[in-house]
């Protein structure tokens, strides 16, 4: 089956709008619920994010969504997109090395500080590096339509999974390895919808959403930014062959 029959990519223009809504989180106490089940499946009720954590996650995911622009850059020219991502990674690495060594970099230090999580305190923040690397490798390894599916899974699926899980995640079954049902549902829906709107192919969207949700649930930390678009791209490539 021809790739052109499955995907349609409008190259003369590109419209992308990301809406990020702030909200006040009600304070709730810690609670736990034990649910007996076959296979030792347990669920627990988590604690809502504090206002500071919510703000940090909103900043992080706002940056995460921007990687969805890389396929649009590739329609101008693949070398242009890859070079832009490479330069961005190098520039960020240099400025983050300065910041982590105590040198204040205007604007960048402030944004990185707001976007960093507790686990990032006092160390180099790798998230933006792996984010750019994941998009760059997808563009280099796959045809643009396939790479776009993987990058959309990264930008919208993984992005909204983290946001939903952090702000609203309460049910965390053992088989999700610490991730929440709410976050996984957001990943599935966001990936499926974004890939379907792009590809107009239900099967491609379903495969991309299913694979992205499975990979996002793995405890890969920042390295899911590299693994997720590549695995989703490989799965989508198999579907269209």
C-alpha positions as CSV (number, residue, x, y, z in Angstrom):
1,X,0.0,0.0,0.0
2,X,1.4,3.4,-0.9
3,X,2.3,5.7,1.9
4,X,0.5,8.6,0.2
5,X,-2.8,6.7,0.4
6,X,-2.6,6.5,4.1
7,X,-1.1,9.8,5.2
8,X,-1.8,13.3,4.1
9,X,0.5,16.2,5.0
10,X,-0.4,19.7,4.1
11,X,2.9,21.3,3.3
12,X,1.8,24.8,2.2
13,X,0.8,25.8,5.7
14,X,0.8,24.5,9.2
15,X,-1.4,25.5,12.1
16,X,-0.7,24.4,15.6
17,X,-2.3,25.8,18.7
18,X,-1.6,24.7,22.2
19,X,-3.8,25.7,25.0
20,X,-2.4,25.4,28.5
21,X,-4.8,26.2,31.3
22,X,-3.7,26.9,34.8
23,X,-5.9,25.9,37.7
24,X,-6.0,26.0,41.5
25,X,-5.7,22.6,43.1
26,X,-7.7,21.8,46.2
27,X,-5.6,20.6,49.1
28,X,-6.3,16.9,49.9
29,X,-4.7,14.6,52.4
30,X,-2.8,11.4,51.8
31,X,-5.0,8.4,51.5
32,X,-4.6,4.8,50.5
33,X,-7.0,2.1,49.4
34,X,-6.2,-1.6,49.4
35,X,-8.0,-3.6,46.7
36,X,-7.6,-7.4,46.9
37,X,-7.3,-8.8,43.4
38,X,-5.9,-11.7,41.5
39,X,-2.3,-11.3,40.4
40,X,-1.5,-8.9,43.3
41,X,-2.9,-5.9,41.5
42,X,-3.1,-3.0,43.9
43,X,-4.4,0.5,43.5
44,X,-3.7,3.5,45.6
45,X,-5.1,7.0,45.8
46,X,-2.4,9.6,45.3
47,X,-2.0,13.1,46.5
48,X,-2.8,16.1,44.3
49,X,0.0,18.2,43.2
50,X,0.9,21.3,45.2
51,X,0.5,24.7,43.5
52,X,4.3,24.8,43.0
53,X,4.3,21.3,41.5
54,X,1.4,22.2,39.2
55,X,3.2,25.3,38.0
56,X,6.4,23.4,37.3
57,X,4.5,20.7,35.4
58,X,2.6,23.3,33.3
59,X,5.9,24.9,32.3
60,X,7.6,21.5,31.6
61,X,4.8,20.4,29.3
62,X,4.4,23.7,27.5
63,X,8.0,23.2,26.4
64,X,7.2,19.5,25.6
65,X,4.4,20.5,23.3
66,X,6.7,22.7,21.2
67,X,8.5,19.7,19.9
68,X,5.4,19.0,17.8
69,X,6.6,21.9,15.5
70,X,9.6,19.9,14.3
71,X,7.7,18.0,11.6
72,X,6.5,21.4,10.3
73,X,10.1,22.5,10.2
74,X,11.0,19.3,8.2
75,X,8.5,20.3,5.5
76,X,10.7,23.3,4.9
77,X,13.7,20.9,4.6
78,X,14.9,17.9,6.6
79,X,18.4,19.3,7.0
80,X,16.9,22.5,8.3
81,X,14.9,20.7,11.0
82,X,17.7,18.4,12.0
83,X,20.3,21.2,12.2
84,X,17.9,23.4,14.2
85,X,17.3,20.6,16.7
86,X,21.0,19.8,16.9
87,X,21.9,23.5,17.5
88,X,19.1,23.7,20.1
89,X,20.5,20.7,22.0
90,X,24.0,22.1,22.0
91,X,22.9,25.5,23.1
92,X,20.8,24.2,25.9
93,X,23.6,21.8,27.0
94,X,26.0,24.7,27.2
95,X,23.6,26.9,29.1
96,X,22.5,24.2,31.5
97,X,26.1,23.3,32.3
98,X,26.7,26.9,33.2
99,X,23.5,27.0,35.3
100,X,24.3,23.7,37.1
101,X,27.7,25.1,38.0
102,X,26.2,28.2,39.5
103,X,26.4,30.6,36.6
104,X,23.1,32.4,36.1
105,X,22.0,32.5,32.4
106,X,19.3,35.1,31.8
107,X,15.9,33.7,31.0
108,X,17.2,30.1,30.5
109,X,18.1,29.6,34.2
110,X,14.7,30.9,35.2
111,X,12.7,28.7,32.8
112,X,14.8,25.6,33.7
113,X,14.4,26.3,37.4
114,X,10.6,26.6,37.0
115,X,10.4,23.5,34.9
116,X,12.6,21.2,37.0
117,X,11.2,18.5,39.3
118,X,12.4,17.6,42.8
119,X,14.6,14.8,41.3
120,X,16.4,17.4,39.2
121,X,17.5,19.5,42.1
122,X,21.3,20.2,42.0
123,X,21.9,18.4,38.8
124,X,21.9,18.7,35.0
125,X,18.4,18.6,33.7
126,X,18.4,16.1,30.8
127,X,14.8,16.4,29.7
128,X,15.2,19.0,27.0
129,X,18.2,17.2,25.6
130,X,16.4,13.8,25.3
131,X,13.3,15.6,23.9
132,X,15.3,17.2,21.1
133,X,17.3,14.0,20.5
134,X,14.1,11.9,20.2
135,X,12.6,14.1,17.6
136,X,15.8,14.4,15.7
137,X,16.3,10.6,15.5
138,X,12.7,10.1,14.5
139,X,13.1,12.5,11.6
140,X,16.4,10.8,10.5
141,X,15.2,7.2,10.8
142,X,11.7,7.3,9.4
143,X,9.8,8.9,6.5
144,X,8.3,12.2,7.5
145,X,4.7,10.9,8.0
146,X,5.9,8.1,10.2
147,X,8.2,10.4,12.1
148,X,5.4,12.8,12.6
149,X,3.2,10.1,14.3
150,X,6.1,9.3,16.7
151,X,6.8,12.9,17.4
152,X,3.1,13.7,18.0
153,X,3.0,10.7,20.5
154,X,5.9,12.3,22.3
155,X,4.6,15.9,22.2
156,X,0.9,15.3,23.0
157,X,0.7,11.8,24.3
158,X,3.6,11.8,26.7
159,X,3.1,15.6,27.4
160,X,-0.5,15.3,28.4
161,X,0.1,12.0,30.3
162,X,2.6,13.8,32.6
163,X,0.3,16.8,33.0
164,X,-2.8,14.7,33.8
165,X,-0.9,12.3,36.0
166,X,0.7,15.0,38.0
167,X,-2.4,17.2,38.4
168,X,-5.2,14.6,38.6
169,X,-3.6,11.2,38.9
170,X,-5.1,9.3,41.8
171,X,-5.4,5.6,40.7
172,X,-2.1,3.9,40.4
173,X,-2.4,0.1,39.8
174,X,0.8,-1.9,40.4
175,X,1.0,-3.0,36.7
176,X,1.4,0.7,35.7
177,X,4.7,0.8,37.7
178,X,3.8,4.0,39.6
179,X,2.1,5.7,36.7
180,X,-1.6,6.7,37.0
181,X,-4.7,5.5,35.1
182,X,-5.6,9.1,34.5
183,X,-2.2,9.8,32.9
184,X,-2.2,6.7,30.8
185,X,-5.8,7.5,29.6
186,X,-4.6,11.0,28.6
187,X,-1.7,9.6,26.7
188,X,-3.9,7.2,24.8
189,X,-6.5,9.8,23.9
190,X,-4.1,12.6,23.0
191,X,-1.9,10.3,20.9
192,X,-4.8,8.7,19.1
193,X,-6.6,12.0,18.4
194,X,-3.5,13.9,17.2
195,X,-2.3,11.0,15.0
196,X,-5.7,10.4,13.5
197,X,-6.2,14.1,12.7
198,X,-2.9,14.0,10.9
199,X,-3.1,10.6,9.2
200,X,-6.9,10.2,8.7
201,X,-6.2,6.5,9.4
202,X,-8.0,4.8,12.3
203,X,-5.7,1.8,12.5
204,X,-2.5,3.9,12.5
205,X,-3.9,6.1,15.2
206,X,-5.0,3.1,17.3
207,X,-1.6,1.4,17.0
208,X,0.3,4.6,17.8
209,X,-1.9,5.3,20.8
210,X,-1.6,1.8,22.2
211,X,2.2,1.6,21.8
212,X,2.7,5.1,23.2
213,X,0.6,4.3,26.2
214,X,2.6,1.1,26.9
215,X,6.0,2.8,26.5
216,X,4.9,5.8,28.6
217,X,4.1,3.5,31.5
218,X,7.6,2.2,31.7
219,X,9.9,3.7,34.3
220,X,12.3,5.3,31.8
221,X,12.3,8.8,33.3
222,X,13.7,11.3,30.8
223,X,14.8,8.6,28.4
224,X,11.2,8.0,27.4
225,X,11.7,11.1,25.2
226,X,14.0,9.0,23.0
227,X,12.4,5.6,23.2
228,X,8.8,6.6,22.7
229,X,8.9,8.3,19.3
230,X,11.2,5.6,18.0
231,X,9.1,2.7,19.2
232,X,5.9,4.3,18.0
233,X,7.5,5.1,14.6
234,X,8.6,1.5,14.2
235,X,5.1,0.2,15.0
236,X,3.5,2.7,12.6
237,X,6.0,1.7,9.9
238,X,4.9,-2.0,10.3
239,X,1.3,-1.1,10.0
240,X,1.7,0.8,6.7
241,X,3.9,-1.8,5.0
